[in-house]
Amino acid sequence: MTYHYLNSILKRNIHAGSIFNSHFITKGKTFRLAPAKIASTYTEDSKYNRPLPGNSIQANQQKLGESGYSTKSVQITCQTILKSYKENGVTTIPWITAHDQRALTGLASLRLSDSVNQAIIETFKSNDLLTKNDKFLVNQSAINRAKEIILNINCSTSDKNRLFGWLNTLSSGYSDSVYIANADLKVVGKNGKIYGLIANYSDNHGERSAEEINTVAQLAYHGVYPLFLESENEGLANLKELIGFKIGDEPYVLCLGINSARSNTNCIEEINKICKHIGAPQFYPIILEPTDHEKFYHLDCLISFLTEVIDSKINFKSKNDVDLSILFEACREKAIGFIAEKGLMAPLEPVISKIFQPLIQLNTEKNPLAANIVPIYSDNGKKKIMLTTKQAYNEEKNIMDANFTIMNHTNHTKGGGGSHLCMTNILPTEPALSIDDIKKELENFEGISNMTIPSNLYEEEFKQRLMQLGRLKKEDLNN
């Protein structure tokens, strides 16, 4: 696959910023914006035990004493945001976060072997670290003992790192799980089935790995088949679609990616292998080079945009014939961009400005997450945008001049290094899937990738979480 690194060249309602409205991409499926929502059954405050590697915004917030948040405040914020979208004509589907999941659901999510899972469970129980209801006893003595057990368990260093991340989530209240953008990347196959390419985090990000079953259950509840990638990837947070085109007879979608502390472009080859297998458009990435790899750790933090991912009807004979200037010109008819000021390595910005019209600059000196915003079309095609209260007046004016209605809300997830865009994903409205549906579908990928349910514990905890989500979502409809 040819990757275009910009430092070397001079209607799906989606987590910003594209909207799929063409059969070329969605095969007629409808997607809705899915903002995060913490279940009302979870009442403990959330805190961060450490900044995750590669996220300097989070590290700086924690240096300033912002190392956690009031869950009640965030629950109210989430409800306010959902209400604001509704009032502005944007239909949404709440994405229930992992805050209230069982301790064993997090353990199973790590994709460890059944033998390692069993050893952890038995040792934790024999040391009275898990109650009869499999709830972890959160106190310093229990945490210290759990660390000793993990250090002495017979497993790889990789497994131990993931287990320590899981332990951090237990004692922090799954604080990171409010950031759902990097949970998965959705594609639609030629058969009309929707697939979620599940995020696969590095061993140093076990806190995020522990949310996986919540993601898989969330997708299955809405009819999305999970696919388990072997390469590291962080989903929608790092790949965003721009416009469809063809190379020969094969469909592609031009997209933006990023070279950063939390982005691994090696995953694109595996993603495209899967896309080709299911008949979905393959990704043709333009890789951006940020000025600061840890400040702009996700594409989300560097740039947001609103466009319609249409079939451009542009067809190139071969990969060698692909002319980016032609694709950029086609993008400009629909694409509006919002970029962190001085966020791109010079002289890349003039290149990016060929894609977006306009390209609105956002100052990140006082608000490092200024570009982490949600531009979206309402159900009747009006332009809306979710901003934070820290946005500068002149920036808001430029946004209003681009005919956006502003929804302005404070974000209370202090200490996490993310904001509104990090807290959104997308979901369809398809019939729910069972574990048997998923296992049967995964059989179709034999020889393409190692697509199997990771362990027996994974399967059991998936069933538990799927039932739990069903109850929570029904309660949500009644409130």
N, C-alpha and C positions, 0 to 999 in steps of 0.2 A: 504494500500500500504506500502511495506517495503522500507524505505529510507536508503541508506548506507551513514552514515556520516563518512568521512575518519578520523576524529579525534577519532573515536571509533573503528576502525579496523586497526591492524598492520599486375548520374552525374547531382546533382543540384548544380549549382554555388551558393554558399551560403555565406552570411555574415559569416566570418571565425569562426570556421573553418571546415565545412564539405562540401563535394560535394555529392549530391545524384545522383547516376547513376544507381540505381537498381529499377526494377519494384516493389520490396518489399516495397519500401518507396513511390515512386512517381506515381505509376500506369501509367508510361510512359509519364508523364508530364515533360516539360522542364522549368527550372528556370534559370534566369540570375541574375548576380550581379547588384544591383540597388544603385549606389552612389547618394548622395544628390546633389541637384541642386536648387539654389535660382533663381526664375523666374526673367528674365531681366526687367520685368515691375516694380519690387520692387527696389527702389533706396535709401530708408532711411537707415542710419546706425543703427546697432542693439547694444543694451546694456543690461546689467543684473542689475535688481533692487536689487537682493539679491542672494546669493548662495542657491541652493535648499538644504533642509535638507538631511543629509547623504552623501554629496559629498564634502569631505575635499579638494580634488584637486581643485575644483572650488573655495572653500572658500579661499584657499591659493593664488590662482591666483588673486583673487579680492583684497586681502590684499596687493599684489604687484602692484596694480593699473591697472591690466588687467581686466577691468570690461565691455568690449564691443569690437566690431570689425567693421572694415570697410566692409560694405556689398559688395562694389565693389571688394575689395581684395578677399573676399571669393568666389564671383561669378567667378572671374578669376581663383582662385585655383580649384574650382569645374570643370570648363571647361578644365583646364590643366590636371587634374586627369582623366577625361573622355577620353581625347585625348591620355593620356599615356596608359590607358587600351587598347584602340583601337590599338595603335602602337605595343602593346605587345600581340596582338591576343586574347584579352578578350572581348567578346561581352557584352555590358551593356545595361541597361534600366534606364535612369535618373529618380530619385524619386523627384518630385517637392515638395519643402518644404512648410510650411504653412505661410511663411512670408507675402505673399500678400493677404491672405484670408480676407473676410469681418469680421467686428467686431461681427456681429450676428452669424457668423459661429462658432467663438470661444465660444460664449455664449451657443449656442445650443449643443456644444460638451460636456458640463459639465454634461449632462444627468439629468438636473433639470426638475421639472414638468412644464407643460404649464402655470400654474398660476404664478409660480415664474418668469418664462421667461417673461411673459406678464407684470408683475409688474415692472421688471427691465427696459424693453423697454419703457414703458409708462412714468416712472419716469425720465429716462435719457432724453427722448425727451422733456418732459415738462420743464426740466432744461437746455435745449439747449446743451446737451452733445453729441447728435448724430445729424449729418447733415441729409438732405433729402435723401442722398445716404447711410445712416446708417454708416457713418464713424465717429469714436470717435475723439473728439477734444483733441489732446494731448498737454496739458499745465498744469502747476502745479495747477492752480485754478480749472480746470476741474477734475483733479485727486483727489484733496482734496474733492470736492463736491461728486464725485462718491463714495469715501470711506464712506462718511456720509450716502449716500443713501443705500449702502450695509449693513452698520451697523444697519439701521433702517428698513430694509425690513423684512417682516414677513416670515421667513424661518428658517431652522435648522442651528446650528453652522457649521455642515458639509457643507451645501450649501454655507454659508457665506465664509468659507475658500476657497472653489473652486472659488467663485466669485472674491475674492481678488487675487487669482492666475491668473484668466482671465484678471483682470484689469492690473496686472503686464505685461502680454503679450502685451496688447494694448499700454502701455507706453514704452515698451522695444523693440517693433518691432519683436515679436515672436522669440527672439534670440535663445532660446533652441531648436527650431524646426529643426535646422540643424542636430541634433543628432537623426537619424531615426531608429537606431538599435532596440530600445526598443518599437517600434510602435506596433508590433504584432508578433505572432508565427504561421507559416503556417504548415498545415497538409493536406494530401490528403486522401479523403474517399474511401471506397471500390467501390463507384459508379463513381470514377474518378473526382469528383468535388473537387476543391481546396478551403480550408477554412482558413481564417485568424483569429486567436484568438486575439482579440483586447486588447491591454494593458489597464489595469484598475489601475490608480495611486491612491495613498493615498490622503486624503483630503488636505494634506500639500503640494501637488505637482500639484495644479490647473493650473500652467503654462503649464504643459505637457498635462493635461486633455483637455485643450483648443485646442489641435491639432487633436483631435480624428476624426472629420468629414473629415479633409484633408486626414487622413490615410484611412478611410473607402471609400472615393471617389477614392483615388489612387488604392486601391485594386479592387474596382468594375470596374474601367476603364480597368483593366487587367484580369477580369474574376474571381476574388477571392471573395467568399461569406464571409462577416464579421460575426463573432460570438461574442456576448457580454458576457464576463465572469463577475461573481459577485465577485469573490475573486481578491485581488490585485495581479497584475503580470506585469512584464516589458519585456515580449516577448523574442525575440532572444538574448537580452543582457544577459540573465541569464540562458538559457537552450540551450545546444549545443549537437547535436546527434553524436554518435560514431559508433555504429554497430548494425545491426539488428539480432534478435534471437527470439526464441519462448519458451513460457512456456505452455506446453500442446499444445493446438491448437491455442492459442492466440499469435499474433505477438507483439513483444516489440522492443524498440530501447534503447540501453544503452546510457545514456547521462550524461554530466557534469552539475551540478548546483552549487549554492554558498549560503552560509549563511552569509549575509552581511547587511549593513544598508539600501540597496535598493533592497533586495530580500526577498520574502515571499514564502516559500516552501509550504504553505497551498494551493496554487493554483494548485499544481500538481494533487491533488485528483480530482478537478473539470475538469482539462484538460483531465485526463485519462478517466473520465466518458464520456466526449464528444467523445474522440478518439474511445472508445469501441462502442459507439452508431453509429458512421459513418464507423466503420470497419478499422480505421487507426491504425498503431502500437501504443501501449501505451508507455509512457515514463518510463524508469527504471533508476532513478537518482542516481548518485554518488555525494553527497553534499560535496563541498570543504569548508574548514575553513581557511580564510585568516588571516594573522598576524594583519591586520588593516582593520576593517570593513568599514571605511569611505574612506580610500584611494583606496581600492579595492571594491568599492561600487557596481560594476557590475562584472560579470564573465569576460566581455570584458577587464577590466583593469588588470586582474590577469593572464589570459592565452588566447592564440590564438592557433589554430592548423589547419592543413590541413589533410584531410583524405577522404576516399570514404566510404560512409555509405552503405555498401553492406549487403546482407543477408548472414550471416555467416553459415547458415544451422545448427547452434547449437540449440539443442532442450533439454530443461530441463522438467522433469515430473511435477514439482511443484515449487512454489516460494521458498520453503525450500531447494530445490535441486540446486538453482542457484549458480554456482561457478564462482566468479568474476575472478579468476586467468585464467580460460579458455577463458573468454571473453577478458581479457586484452591481452592475448597472440595473439588472433585473431586480435585485434586492431593494435598491433605493426607492422604487415605486411604492413600497409598502413598509419599509423598516425605519423605525424611530429609535435612536440609541441614547443611553444615559451612561456616561463613563466617568470613572474617578479621574479627576484632574491630575496630570503628571503621573498617571498610573502605568502608562505604557512606555517601553523603551523607545527613545527617539531613534529614527524618525518614523515610528510606526503609526502614529495617530493620523497623519494624512492618508495613509492606506486605509485605515478603518473608516475614515470619514467618507470614503468612496462607497461604503456599504449602507450607511445610515443618513437619512435626511429628515430632520436635523440630527446632529450628534451633540447632545447637551452635556456640558461639563459640570461636574459636581465636586466641590472641594471636600477633601477628606482629612484636612489638618485637625479640625475640631471634632469632626464626626467621621471616624475612619470607615464607618459602614454607610456612608452617604449614598453609595451606588447600590446598596442591598435593598432595593425597592421593588414594588410589584406593579408594573404597567400591565393593563388587561383590558380587553374589550368587554363591555356589558353584553347581556343577552341580545339587546337590540342594536349592537354595533357601535355604541358610544365609547370613547376612550376614557378610562379611569386609571388612577394610580394611587397606590398605597405608599405614603411617605412616613418618616418619623418626624417628631416635633422639633428635631435638631436641624432640619433643613433650613438653609439660608433663604432670606426673602427674595433676593435676586434670582436664585435658582428656582424657587417656586414660580416666579413671574415667567421665566423662560419656559417652564413646563406648561403653565396655563396658556402661554402664547402658542404652544403646539396643540391646543384644543383638548387638554386633559382636564377632567374634574378631579380635584385632589381630595383624597381621604387621608387625614393626618392623625396619626395615633402614636403615643409614646410606647416604646417597647420596654418591658420590665424584666427581661431575661438577663439580668446583670451577671457578668462574669463568664459568659459563654462565647463571646466574640462573634455573635451573629445577630441578624435582625429580621425584618419582615419577609424578605425573599428566602432566607434560610428556613423560615417557618412555613413554607408552602410546598406542595407537590401537586399532582393531578390524579384523578380517579375517574373511571368510567362507571356506567350504571348497567352492569351485566349481571346475570344470575350467578349466585355464589358457587364456589367450587369446593369439593371435598378433598381429603387427602388422597383418596383413590383416583379421583379425576386427575390430580396433579401427577401421581405416580405413573398413570397410564400415558399421560402426555410426555413425560420425561423419557419414556421408552423410545420415542421418535428421535431422540437426540443421541442415541448410542453411536459411538464412533465420531461424533462431532465434538462433544465435550463430555466431561465427567459429570453428567447430570443425574445425580441420585440424592435421595433424602439422606442427609449426613449421618444419622444415627437413629436407634429406636427411641431414645429419649427425645430427640428432635421431633419425631412423629407424634409422640404422646403429648408433648407440650404444645405443638401446633394445634392439635385437636382441642386442648384446654383453652388456648388463647382465642381460637376461632369462636368457640361458644361464648367466651367472656365478652368478646367484641360484639357479638350479636346482641347480647343483653344490654351492653352500654349504648349501642347505636339505637336500639328500640327506646331506651330511656331518653335518649337525646331527642328523638322525634316527639316524645310526649311532653317535653319541657319547653 
